[in-house]
Amino acid sequence: MIFFRLVIMLLVISLVILGIFFVITKNKKYLFIIRSIINYSAYAGVILGLIYLALRVLHL
């Protein structure tokens, strides 16, 4: 549980920092990086959720 909180906190911090960089520089590269981080995090969350549900169903 602590690991998930740490990961979420690091994701939020990195997204906030990249958002600040975008506001300061108006460079579209930071928006692409933010979008990529959000997409990969969503994919990883779905995969981990499916693994968790499969393990709960199989009682492993």
Backbone torsions as a table, in degrees:
resi	resn	phi	psi	omega
1	MET	NA	-39.7	178.6
2	ILE	-64.9	-36.5	179.7
3	PHE	-61.7	-42.6	-179.8
4	PHE	-66.8	-38.7	177.1
5	ARG	-64.7	-39.6	178.4
6	LEU	-64.0	-44.0	179.3
7	VAL	-63.4	-44.5	179.9
8	ILE	-64.0	-40.9	179.4
9	MET	-64.4	-42.1	178.1
10	LEU	-65.4	-38.3	176.7
11	LEU	-63.5	-44.1	179.8
12	VAL	-64.0	-44.0	179.7
13	ILE	-62.2	-44.8	-179.3
14	SER	-66.2	-38.6	178.6
15	LEU	-67.4	-38.2	178.1
16	VAL	-65.8	-44.1	179.4
17	ILE	-62.5	-45.0	178.4
18	LEU	-64.8	-36.8	176.6
19	GLY	-62.9	-41.4	177.5
20	ILE	-64.7	-42.5	177.2
21	PHE	-59.9	-39.6	179.2
22	PHE	-65.3	-43.2	-179.4
23	VAL	-62.6	-39.8	-177.7
24	ILE	-73.0	-45.0	-172.1
25	THR	-99.2	-18.8	-175.1
26	LYS	57.5	30.8	179.8
27	ASN	-89.9	125.0	-177.4
28	LYS	-67.7	-16.7	179.3
29	LYS	-59.1	-37.3	-178.4
30	TYR	-69.0	-34.3	176.0
31	LEU	-64.8	-39.5	177.6
32	PHE	-63.5	-42.2	179.6
33	ILE	-65.7	-42.6	178.4
34	ILE	-61.4	-45.2	179.7
35	ARG	-62.7	-39.9	178.7
36	SER	-65.1	-43.0	179.0
37	ILE	-61.6	-44.1	-179.7
38	ILE	-65.0	-42.9	179.6
39	ASN	-63.2	-48.6	-178.8
40	TYR	-65.6	-34.6	177.4
41	SER	-66.6	-40.1	178.2
42	ALA	-65.0	-43.7	178.3
43	TYR	-61.8	-44.3	179.5
44	ALA	-64.2	-38.4	178.2
45	GLY	-64.3	-41.4	178.5
46	VAL	-65.3	-44.0	-179.5
47	ILE	-64.1	-45.2	178.7
48	LEU	-65.3	-36.6	176.5
49	GLY	-63.9	-42.8	177.9
50	LEU	-65.4	-39.9	177.6
51	ILE	-63.8	-43.4	179.0
52	TYR	-60.9	-46.0	179.2
53	LEU	-64.4	-39.2	178.9
54	ALA	-64.5	-41.0	178.7
55	LEU	-68.2	-34.8	177.2
56	ARG	-67.4	-39.0	-179.0
57	VAL	-70.5	-39.8	-179.0
58	LEU	-82.3	-6.6	179.0
59	HIS	57.5	45.1	177.8
60	LEU	-97.1	NA	NA
